[in-house]
Amino acid sequence: MKAPVKNLKNEKVGEIDLSDSVFAAAVKDGTVYDAIRNSLNNKRQGNASTLNRKLVSGTTKKPWRQKGTGRARAGSNKSGLWSGGAVIFGPMTKDWRYDIPRKIKQNAFRSALTQLAASGKLIVIDGFAGVAPKTKPLAESLSKIAPAKKVLLVVDAADKAAYETLRRAAKNIARVKITHVDSVEIQDVFYTDELVITQVALEAIQKRLS
């Protein structure tokens, strides 16, 4: 399978071979779901915290005797029914992180990339050489290359200076998210309308997933 390589003027400047094992793989929706759920859960802070009866300050002494006072029975002033008492079934600190096999993550990326390639939403460009750290020129170029509502830019991780320049240019474009090939996440690939990727980054992804 071949894909055209374009420049920032949306002109075809060449072709690149797409690996069938990456861009023509079997689409596994369940695997994609598992990988996205894992990625999002691993981002959760889990720092919500409330005081239960063990943690709230107070005494365990019975406030009054069980019967004969005319008041409702009570066993402790830590009760969640009392003002200043514990929170009943409140959220507690929790670590949401868990691991899944590396092969599941790889298969999820293959499925997401295959769907993008099959629907014509994969756009390969020769690079962003000469792009100034300004929003307007980049926005004009992207309007020609990828006019979709939500666009993911994936660039090479090795050239940190070029990545930082591009990040500064794209940060004020609400519909665009930029990342480099070592940090791309499955939910970004799956939920984007169009994937704009540099030729070098594409080769790196193919090497990793083949």
C-alpha positions in Angstrom: 0.0 0.0 0.0 1.3 3.4 -0.9 0.4 6.9 0.4 1.2 10.3 -1.2 3.6 12.6 0.6 2.6 16.2 0.5 4.2 19.5 1.4 2.7 22.4 3.4 1.1 23.8 0.1 -0.8 20.5 -0.2 1.2 19.5 -3.3 2.2 15.9 -3.8 6.0 15.6 -3.6 6.4 11.8 -3.4 5.1 8.5 -2.1 5.7 6.3 0.9 5.1 2.6 1.4 2.6 1.8 4.2 3.2 -1.5 6.0 0.2 -3.8 5.6 0.8 -5.1 9.1 0.3 -1.6 10.5 -2.1 0.1 8.1 -4.1 -2.9 6.8 -4.4 -4.8 10.1 -7.5 -6.5 11.5 -9.6 -3.9 13.3 -10.3 -5.0 16.9 -12.7 -2.7 18.6 -12.5 -4.5 22.0 -8.7 -4.1 22.0 -9.0 -0.4 21.2 -11.5 0.0 24.0 -9.2 -1.7 26.5 -6.2 0.4 25.5 -8.1 3.7 25.7 -9.6 2.8 29.0 -6.1 1.9 30.3 -4.6 5.1 29.1 -7.3 7.3 30.6 -7.3 5.4 33.9 -3.6 5.8 34.2 -4.1 9.6 34.0 -6.5 9.7 36.9 -5.1 11.4 40.0 -7.4 9.5 42.4 -6.8 12.1 45.1 -10.4 12.7 46.2 -10.5 12.1 49.9 -13.2 12.3 52.6 -13.2 11.4 56.3 -14.8 8.2 57.3 -15.6 7.2 60.9 -12.1 5.9 61.4 -10.5 9.2 60.3 -12.8 11.8 61.8 -11.9 13.4 65.1 -14.2 12.4 68.0 -14.9 9.9 70.7 -16.4 6.4 70.5 -18.2 6.9 73.8 -22.0 6.4 73.6 -23.5 9.9 74.0 -26.4 8.7 76.1 -28.0 5.5 77.2 -29.9 3.4 74.7 -33.4 3.7 76.1 -35.4 6.0 78.3 -34.3 9.4 77.1 -36.9 10.0 74.4 -34.1 10.7 71.9 -33.0 8.6 69.0 -30.5 6.0 69.8 -26.9 6.9 69.1 -23.6 5.1 69.4 -21.0 7.7 68.6 -20.6 11.4 67.8 -18.6 10.3 64.7 -21.8 9.2 63.0 -22.4 10.5 59.5 -25.9 11.5 60.6 -24.4 14.1 62.9 -23.1 17.5 62.1 -19.3 17.4 62.0 -19.4 13.6 61.7 -18.0 11.3 59.1 -19.0 11.2 55.4 -21.0 8.1 54.6 -19.7 6.2 51.6 -17.6 9.2 50.5 -14.8 9.0 47.9 -11.4 7.9 49.1 -7.9 8.1 47.8 -7.3 5.4 45.1 -4.7 4.5 42.6 -6.4 3.8 39.3 -3.4 2.7 37.5 -3.1 -0.8 36.0 -1.1 -2.5 33.3 -2.1 -4.3 30.1 0.1 -6.3 27.8 2.2 -4.4 25.3 0.8 -6.5 22.5 -2.7 -5.2 23.3 -1.5 -1.6 23.0 0.2 -2.3 19.7 -2.8 -4.0 18.3 -5.0 -1.0 19.4 -2.7 1.4 17.5 -2.7 -0.8 14.4 -6.5 -0.9 14.5 -6.8 2.9 14.9 -4.2 3.6 12.2 -5.9 1.1 9.8 -9.2 2.9 10.2 -7.6 6.2 9.5 -5.8 5.0 6.4 -8.9 3.2 5.1 -11.1 6.3 5.4 -8.5 8.6 3.8 -7.8 10.5 7.0 -4.1 9.8 7.1 -2.1 12.7 5.7 1.7 12.3 5.3 3.8 15.4 4.8 7.5 15.8 4.1 8.0 18.0 7.2 7.5 21.4 8.8 10.9 22.8 7.8 10.9 26.6 7.8 7.7 26.9 9.8 7.9 30.1 11.9 6.6 30.0 15.5 3.5 32.0 14.5 0.0 30.8 14.4 -1.4 32.4 11.2 1.0 30.8 8.7 0.6 27.3 10.2 -3.2 27.7 10.4 -3.3 28.7 6.7 -1.2 25.7 5.8 -3.4 23.3 7.8 -6.5 24.7 6.3 -5.3 23.4 3.0 -3.8 20.1 4.2 -6.3 19.1 6.9 -9.5 21.2 7.1 -11.2 18.8 9.5 -12.7 19.8 12.8 -10.1 17.9 14.9 -6.5 17.4 13.7 -3.6 15.5 15.4 -0.1 16.5 14.3 2.6 13.9 14.9 6.2 14.9 14.4 9.7 13.4 14.9 10.9 13.3 18.5 14.6 13.7 17.7 14.4 17.3 16.5 13.4 19.0 19.7 13.9 22.5 18.5 11.6 22.0 15.5 9.0 20.4 17.7 9.1 23.3 20.2 8.7 25.8 17.3 5.8 23.9 15.9 4.2 23.6 19.4 4.3 27.3 19.9 2.8 27.9 16.5 -0.1 25.4 17.0 -1.0 26.1 20.7 -3.5 28.8 19.8 -5.3 26.7 17.2 -8.1 25.0 19.2 -8.8 22.2 16.7 -5.1 21.1 16.5 -3.2 18.9 19.0 0.5 18.4 18.5 2.6 15.6 19.9 5.8 13.7 18.9 6.0 10.1 17.9 7.3 8.9 21.3 4.4 10.4 23.2 1.4 9.8 20.9 -1.5 8.3 22.7 -4.2 5.8 21.5 -7.1 8.0 22.4 -5.7 10.9 20.4 -5.3 8.7 17.3 -8.7 7.1 17.6 -10.7 10.2 18.2 -9.0 12.6 15.7 -10.8 13.5 12.5 -7.5 13.7 10.5 -4.0 12.6 11.4 -1.2 14.7 9.9 2.2 12.9 10.4 5.6 13.7 9.1 7.4 11.1 6.9 10.1 10.5 9.5 7.6 10.0 12.3 5.6 7.6 10.1 8.7 5.5 9.5 9.4 5.4 13.2 5.8 4.2 14.0 6.0 1.5 11.3 9.3 0.3 12.7 7.9 0.1 16.2 4.6 -1.6 15.3 5.7 -3.9 12.4 
